[in-house]
Every structure is written in structure tokens, then in C-alpha cells.
Amino acid sequence: MLQAGKGDLLVATRIHLTSPSGQPFWVSAEGEEMTVGFAEHHTHSGWHEGDPQEDAAAVAAYVRDLQAGQLVVVAWYEGAEFVGSTTQEVGQ
């Protein structure tokens, strides 16, 4: 588990994987921010807003929920151009 306290210097870390669907899946941590991305979608978790351990746990839970199929990525396109995305719980 990544542990850091307020004011700790964090080294930039990037993990790149390929999802079962063949799309890129990645997690990065740089400074006080963690980012999780899947294909064009990505979301940020800023440690400046709370406890770093709680934020890291929230990112881990988000990744587990994506992997378990409890969350789905919804993306919008105008023609072939990506416009935006979000995640939502399955069944909503």
C-alpha cells in the first residue's frame, strides 16, 4: 500500500496495463494527484482535498469496482471525436 503524509514528496509512478477488452488501462501517481484511465476515460483523485491514505484506498476501490464490472465507463462522441466520459454503477 502507498503511504504518505501531508507534505511528503511522492515520486511519479505510472502503471500501464491492457484490459481484457484490449483497451489501455493505466494508473499514475504524481505529486499529490492519482489518475486512473481506461481508453479515453480518466478520473483524478487529488490528495490536496483529504487524507492521502483515504484517497489511495478510494482509488484502489475504484479500480476493483471497474475490474469486477460494478462500474461501467460511459463515453460520448460527436462523430469520431471523443467529447467526454464518466463512470456509473451498473443498473443505473
C-alpha positions as CSV (number, residue, x, y, z in Angstrom):
1,M,0.0,0.0,0.0
2,L,1.2,3.5,-0.8
3,Q,1.6,5.5,2.3
4,A,2.3,9.2,2.5
5,G,1.6,12.0,4.9
6,K,0.8,15.6,4.1
7,G,3.8,17.4,2.7
8,D,5.6,14.1,1.8
9,L,7.4,14.1,-1.6
10,L,5.9,11.4,-3.8
11,V,7.8,10.1,-6.8
12,A,5.9,9.9,-10.1
13,T,4.7,6.4,-10.8
14,R,2.9,5.1,-13.8
15,I,1.4,1.6,-14.3
16,H,0.3,0.7,-17.8
17,L,-1.8,-2.5,-18.5
18,T,-4.1,-3.8,-21.2
19,S,-7.7,-4.5,-20.2
20,P,-9.4,-7.8,-21.2
21,S,-11.1,-5.9,-24.0
22,G,-7.7,-4.8,-25.4
23,Q,-8.0,-1.2,-24.3
24,P,-5.2,0.6,-22.4
25,F,-5.7,0.8,-18.7
26,W,-3.4,2.8,-16.5
27,V,-2.9,4.3,-13.1
28,S,-0.5,7.1,-12.3
29,A,0.6,9.0,-9.2
30,E,2.4,12.2,-9.4
31,G,2.8,14.8,-6.7
32,E,-0.4,14.9,-4.8
33,E,-2.7,13.5,-7.5
34,M,-3.6,10.0,-8.7
35,T,-5.2,9.4,-12.1
36,V,-6.9,6.2,-13.3
37,G,-7.6,5.8,-17.0
38,F,-9.3,3.4,-19.3
39,A,-9.2,4.0,-23.1
40,E,-10.2,7.7,-23.5
41,H,-11.7,7.9,-20.0
42,H,-9.8,9.1,-16.9
43,T,-10.5,10.4,-13.4
44,H,-8.4,12.2,-10.9
45,S,-8.1,11.9,-7.2
46,G,-6.5,14.9,-5.6
47,W,-4.7,14.4,-2.3
48,H,-5.0,18.1,-1.5
49,E,-8.6,17.5,-0.6
50,G,-8.2,14.9,2.1
51,D,-6.1,12.2,3.8
52,P,-3.7,10.6,1.3
53,Q,-4.4,7.1,2.7
54,E,-8.1,7.6,2.2
55,D,-7.6,8.8,-1.3
56,A,-5.3,5.9,-2.2
57,A,-7.9,3.5,-0.7
58,A,-10.6,5.2,-2.8
59,V,-8.6,4.8,-6.0
60,A,-8.0,1.1,-5.2
61,A,-11.7,0.6,-4.6
62,Y,-12.5,2.4,-7.9
63,V,-10.1,0.1,-9.8
64,R,-11.6,-3.0,-8.1
65,D,-15.1,-1.9,-9.0
66,L,-14.1,-1.4,-12.6
67,Q,-12.5,-4.8,-12.7
68,A,-15.5,-6.5,-11.0
69,G,-17.9,-5.0,-13.5
70,Q,-19.7,-3.0,-10.8
71,L,-18.9,0.3,-12.7
72,V,-19.1,0.9,-16.4
73,V,-17.5,3.7,-18.5
74,V,-19.9,5.8,-20.5
75,A,-18.3,7.8,-23.3
76,W,-19.8,10.5,-25.6
77,Y,-18.7,11.1,-29.2
78,E,-19.6,13.6,-31.8
79,G,-18.9,11.6,-34.9
80,A,-15.5,10.1,-34.4
81,E,-14.4,12.8,-31.9
82,F,-14.3,12.0,-28.2
83,V,-16.3,14.5,-26.2
84,G,-16.4,13.3,-22.6
85,S,-16.9,10.4,-20.3
86,T,-17.9,9.3,-16.8
87,T,-18.4,6.1,-14.8
88,Q,-21.6,4.9,-13.3
89,E,-22.8,1.9,-11.3
90,V,-24.2,-1.0,-13.3
91,G,-28.0,-0.8,-13.3
92,Q,-28.3,3.0,-13.1
